[in-house]
Amino acid sequence: LQEEMDKIGKETKFNGKNLLSGTTNFTIQAGANQETRKITTIDLVKEADTLSKIDVTDSAKSQSYVTAVDKTLEAINTGRATLGATQNRLECTSSNLTTSTENLSAAESRIRDIDVAKEMVKLSKLNILTQASQAMVAQAKQQPESVTQLLR
């Protein structure tokens, strides 16, 4: 068991970096505002070395071996849980970035698809309506003054 754990710990690599020697930590940028995530790896080689030093010649020593194996499994499970949580956060970030990219693309498409002539007609119409309403307000202000002059 110890030999296999030692072998796995020394030979498990990604991108040339040993993942289970406890010497490799990863810091990756993921998310908005330059948010970083630190990924700490477990030291499977150290855990395997701890198991190799255990003597199982009697029941008390065997019990200590079982306890050591349990601690090693706990360390492995903690490492797996940490990596799983990090993977979930990265997948969530990836999903958010995908959604943002799609939204940005849709907004760009809407901007590019605008019919300039149609929009100019709308702008002219709004300008005419604005000028007409200003003229009506000016006439409404003049009417009371006209009535006052007639009554004098």
Residue pairs with C-beta under 8 A, 6 or more apart in sequence:
1 51
2 48
2 49
2 51
2 52
3 48
5 44
5 45
5 47
5 48
5 51
5 72
6 44
6 45
6 48
6 49
6 52
8 20
8 44
9 18
9 20
9 21
9 43
9 44
9 45
9 47
9 48
10 18
10 20
10 21
10 45
12 18
12 19
12 20
12 44
13 19
17 24
17 26
18 24
19 41
20 41
20 42
20 43
20 44
20 45
21 41
21 43
21 44
21 45
22 41
22 42
22 43
22 44
22 45
22 46
23 41
23 43
24 41
25 38
25 39
25 40
25 41
26 38
26 39
26 41
27 36
27 37
27 38
27 39
28 36
28 37
28 39
28 90
29 35
29 36
30 36
30 37
30 89
30 90
30 93
31 93
31 96
37 86
37 89
37 90
39 82
39 83
39 86
40 82
41 79
42 75
42 76
42 78
42 79
44 76
47 72
47 75
47 76
48 72
50 68
50 71
50 72
51 65
51 68
51 69
51 72
54 61
54 64
54 65
54 68
55 61
55 65
56 62
56 65
